[in-house]
Amino acid sequence: MSRTNPSRALRRAAVAASAAVAAVLLTATPSLAHVEVEADTPQALAENVTLSFLAESESASEGITELRVVLPEGIAPRDVTYVEGPEGWEFTATDDGYTVAGPAVAAGEGAEYAVAVRQLPDAEELVFKTLQTYEDGRIDRWIELDAADSGGHGNEAPRLALEPAAPGATPVEPVDEAPADEDSAAAAPEAETTPETEPAESEESPAESETAAEDDESGGLSTGVWIAVGVALLGGVAVYLVRRRSAS
């Protein structure tokens, strides 16, 4: 009967345990990635605040191409402006937030960008739900409000804790959205006050002018003919009278 060497059994157990730990760590690595947000003035009712975002990558082969953000209550899309981001990326406002998108960043690298907010709301914490898209179409959804809701997968939405508002700070007036036909409305009064050089109805076409000239010419010719006829008649009467007197 063969006996198992205790030291060999311990070594096998250690190797198996190490492999199990490595497998767990490799499996858990993607869940460590997330989206972070920071502010240069993390205070309620602070104005002209720059928010910096870092979306870490979960893919070693595909680069990030788009970040879709849902703004928290109290921040309107029209109050957000683009500051900077990856080369070639552009900012587009949406109904409930914005997107920043462009050429894929290097595979495995995070995407960093910054936006400016006109004023932060009077709140203790802000949540920025984010959809992170890769060049192969894969989407990471950083939208969970509670770690318990993420099912242990670490898909919590980025959060920004705010300090209490400064004494005397008040909400600024909201920015009114300009009407779509603002330019045409502004141009309308100018069109009404611009004088016309000549009424349209007073203009004559070339054909009408030519016809009028012909009418005038034919009218003048008829008068000359009647005068000639009158002179001829008077001459005839005079000849008749002279001949009659001579005959007498």
C-alpha positions as CSV (number, residue, x, y, z in Angstrom):
1,M,0.0,0.0,0.0
2,S,1.4,3.4,-1.0
3,R,1.2,6.3,1.3
4,T,0.7,10.0,0.4
5,N,3.5,12.2,1.3
6,P,2.1,14.9,3.6
7,S,4.4,17.6,2.3
8,R,3.4,16.9,-1.3
9,A,-0.3,17.0,-0.3
10,L,0.2,20.4,1.3
11,R,2.0,21.7,-1.8
12,R,-0.9,20.5,-4.0
13,A,-3.4,22.2,-1.7
14,A,-1.4,25.4,-1.7
15,V,-1.2,25.4,-5.5
16,A,-5.0,24.8,-5.8
17,A,-5.7,27.6,-3.4
18,S,-3.5,30.0,-5.3
19,A,-5.2,29.1,-8.6
20,A,-8.6,29.6,-7.0
21,V,-7.5,33.1,-5.6
22,A,-6.1,34.1,-9.0
23,A,-9.2,33.0,-10.8
24,V,-11.4,35.0,-8.4
25,L,-9.2,38.1,-8.8
26,L,-9.2,37.8,-12.6
27,T,-12.9,37.4,-12.6
28,A,-13.4,40.3,-10.2
29,T,-11.1,42.7,-12.1
30,P,-13.7,44.1,-14.5
31,S,-16.0,45.1,-11.6
32,L,-13.3,47.3,-10.2
33,A,-13.6,49.6,-13.2
34,H,-16.0,52.5,-12.9
35,V,-16.7,56.1,-13.7
36,E,-15.5,58.8,-11.4
37,V,-16.5,62.5,-11.1
38,E,-14.9,65.4,-9.4
39,A,-15.6,69.1,-9.1
40,D,-13.4,72.1,-8.6
41,T,-16.0,73.5,-6.3
42,P,-18.1,70.7,-4.8
43,Q,-20.6,72.9,-3.0
44,A,-24.3,73.3,-3.3
45,L,-25.4,76.4,-5.3
46,A,-21.8,77.0,-6.5
47,E,-21.7,78.7,-9.9
48,N,-19.5,78.0,-12.9
49,V,-18.3,74.7,-11.7
50,T,-16.1,72.4,-13.7
51,L,-16.9,68.7,-13.5
52,S,-14.2,66.3,-14.5
53,F,-15.1,62.7,-15.4
54,L,-12.9,59.6,-15.8
55,A,-14.5,56.5,-17.4
56,E,-12.2,53.6,-16.8
57,S,-12.0,50.8,-19.4
58,E,-13.1,47.3,-18.9
59,S,-11.9,46.1,-22.3
60,A,-8.3,45.3,-23.3
61,S,-9.1,45.0,-27.0
62,E,-11.7,47.7,-27.7
63,G,-11.5,51.5,-27.1
64,I,-14.3,53.7,-25.6
65,T,-16.2,55.7,-28.2
66,E,-19.1,57.4,-26.4
67,L,-20.3,58.4,-22.9
68,R,-24.0,59.1,-22.4
69,V,-24.8,60.9,-19.2
70,V,-28.2,61.5,-17.6
71,L,-28.0,64.7,-15.5
72,P,-29.3,64.8,-12.0
73,E,-32.3,66.8,-11.0
74,G,-31.5,70.5,-10.8
75,I,-29.1,70.6,-13.7
76,A,-30.6,71.3,-17.2
77,P,-28.8,70.3,-20.4
78,R,-28.7,73.9,-21.5
79,D,-26.7,74.8,-18.3
80,V,-23.9,72.5,-19.3
81,T,-21.0,73.4,-21.7
82,Y,-18.2,71.3,-23.0
83,V,-14.7,72.1,-21.7
84,E,-12.3,69.4,-23.0
85,G,-12.1,65.7,-23.8
86,P,-10.3,63.1,-26.0
87,E,-9.1,64.3,-29.3
88,G,-11.8,64.5,-31.9
89,W,-14.7,64.1,-29.4
90,E,-17.7,66.3,-29.6
91,F,-20.4,67.3,-27.1
92,T,-24.1,67.0,-27.9
93,A,-27.0,68.0,-25.5
94,T,-29.9,65.6,-25.2
95,D,-33.4,65.9,-23.6
96,D,-32.1,64.6,-20.2
97,G,-28.4,65.1,-20.4
98,Y,-25.6,65.0,-23.0
99,T,-23.2,62.7,-24.9
100,V,-19.5,63.1,-25.5
101,A,-18.3,60.9,-28.4
102,G,-15.7,60.5,-31.0
103,P,-12.9,58.3,-32.3
104,A,-12.1,55.4,-30.0
105,V,-9.5,56.0,-27.3
106,A,-6.7,53.5,-27.1
107,A,-7.8,50.1,-26.0
108,G,-7.6,49.5,-22.2
109,E,-7.3,53.3,-21.5
110,G,-10.0,55.4,-19.8
111,A,-11.7,58.3,-21.3
112,E,-11.4,61.7,-19.5
113,Y,-13.4,64.8,-20.2
114,A,-14.7,67.9,-18.4
115,V,-17.8,70.0,-18.6
116,A,-18.8,73.3,-17.0
117,V,-22.1,73.7,-15.1
118,R,-23.7,77.1,-14.7
119,Q,-24.8,76.3,-11.1
120,L,-25.0,73.2,-9.0
121,P,-28.4,72.5,-7.3
122,D,-29.0,72.7,-3.6
123,A,-28.4,69.1,-2.8
124,E,-26.2,66.9,-0.7
125,E,-25.2,64.5,-3.5
126,L,-25.4,64.4,-7.3
127,V,-25.7,61.2,-9.3
128,F,-24.6,61.1,-13.0
129,K,-25.9,57.9,-14.6
130,T,-23.6,56.9,-17.4
131,L,-23.7,54.6,-20.4
132,Q,-20.2,53.7,-21.6
133,T,-19.9,52.4,-25.2
134,Y,-17.0,50.7,-26.9
135,E,-16.1,50.5,-30.6
136,D,-17.5,47.0,-30.9
137,G,-20.9,48.2,-29.6
138,R,-20.5,46.8,-26.1
139,I,-22.1,49.0,-23.4
140,D,-21.2,49.3,-19.7
141,R,-24.1,50.6,-17.7
142,W,-23.1,52.7,-14.7
143,I,-26.6,53.5,-13.6
144,E,-27.2,51.7,-10.3
145,L,-28.1,54.0,-7.4
146,D,-27.3,51.5,-4.6
147,A,-24.5,48.9,-4.4
148,A,-27.2,46.3,-3.4
149,D,-29.1,46.9,-6.6
150,S,-26.0,46.1,-8.7
151,G,-26.1,42.5,-7.7
152,G,-22.4,42.7,-6.6
153,H,-21.2,43.6,-10.1
154,G,-20.1,47.1,-9.1
155,N,-22.2,49.0,-11.6
156,E,-23.0,52.0,-9.3
157,A,-23.5,55.4,-11.0
158,P,-20.8,58.0,-10.4
159,R,-21.6,60.2,-7.4
160,L,-20.5,63.7,-6.3
161,A,-20.9,64.7,-2.6
162,L,-21.6,68.4,-2.1
163,E,-20.8,70.7,0.8
164,P,-23.6,72.9,2.2
165,A,-24.3,76.1,0.3
166,A,-22.4,79.2,1.2
167,P,-24.2,81.8,3.3
168,G,-26.4,83.9,1.1
169,A,-26.1,81.7,-1.9
170,T,-29.3,81.6,-4.0
171,P,-30.4,79.8,-7.2
172,V,-29.7,81.8,-10.3
173,E,-32.4,82.6,-12.8
174,P,-33.0,79.8,-15.3
175,V,-31.8,80.4,-18.9
176,D,-34.7,80.8,-21.2
177,E,-34.4,78.7,-24.4
178,A,-34.4,80.9,-27.5
179,P,-37.3,80.2,-29.9
180,A,-36.3,78.3,-33.1
181,D,-37.5,81.2,-35.3
182,E,-35.7,83.9,-33.4
183,D,-33.7,84.9,-36.4
184,S,-36.7,85.1,-38.7
185,A,-38.7,87.0,-36.1
186,A,-35.9,89.6,-35.7
187,A,-35.6,90.0,-39.5
188,A,-39.4,90.5,-40.0
189,P,-39.6,94.2,-38.8
190,E,-36.7,95.1,-41.1
191,A,-38.6,93.7,-44.0
192,E,-41.7,95.7,-43.1
193,T,-39.8,99.0,-42.7
194,T,-37.7,98.7,-45.9
195,P,-39.3,101.0,-48.5
196,E,-39.9,99.7,-52.0
197,T,-38.2,101.7,-54.8
198,E,-41.1,101.4,-57.1
199,P,-44.6,99.8,-56.8
200,A,-44.9,96.6,-58.7
201,E,-48.2,97.7,-60.3
202,S,-46.6,100.8,-61.9
203,E,-44.0,98.8,-63.8
204,E,-44.7,98.1,-67.5
205,S,-43.4,95.1,-69.3
206,P,-41.5,95.6,-72.6
207,A,-44.4,94.3,-74.6
208,E,-46.8,96.7,-73.0
209,S,-44.5,99.7,-73.6
210,E,-44.1,98.7,-77.3
211,T,-47.8,98.3,-77.8
212,A,-48.4,101.8,-76.3
213,A,-45.8,103.3,-78.6
214,E,-47.5,101.7,-81.6
215,D,-50.9,103.1,-80.5
216,D,-49.4,106.6,-80.2
217,E,-47.8,106.3,-83.6
218,S,-50.9,105.1,-85.4
219,G,-52.9,107.8,-83.7
220,G,-50.5,110.5,-85.0
221,L,-50.6,109.1,-88.5
222,S,-54.4,109.3,-88.6
223,T,-54.4,113.0,-87.7
224,G,-52.0,113.8,-90.5
225,V,-54.1,112.0,-93.0
226,W,-57.2,114.0,-92.0
227,I,-55.3,117.3,-92.4
228,A,-54.1,116.3,-95.9
229,V,-57.6,115.4,-96.9
230,G,-58.9,118.8,-95.6
231,V,-56.3,120.7,-97.5
232,A,-57.1,118.8,-100.7
233,L,-60.8,119.6,-100.3
234,L,-60.1,123.3,-99.8
235,G,-57.8,123.3,-102.8
236,G,-60.5,121.7,-105.0
237,V,-63.1,124.2,-103.8
238,A,-60.7,127.1,-104.6
239,V,-60.0,125.7,-108.2
240,Y,-63.7,125.3,-108.7
241,L,-64.5,128.9,-107.7
242,V,-61.6,130.3,-109.9
243,R,-62.8,128.4,-113.0
244,R,-66.4,129.5,-112.5
245,R,-65.3,133.2,-112.1
246,S,-63.3,132.9,-115.3
247,A,-66.2,131.4,-117.2
248,S,-68.4,134.3,-116.2
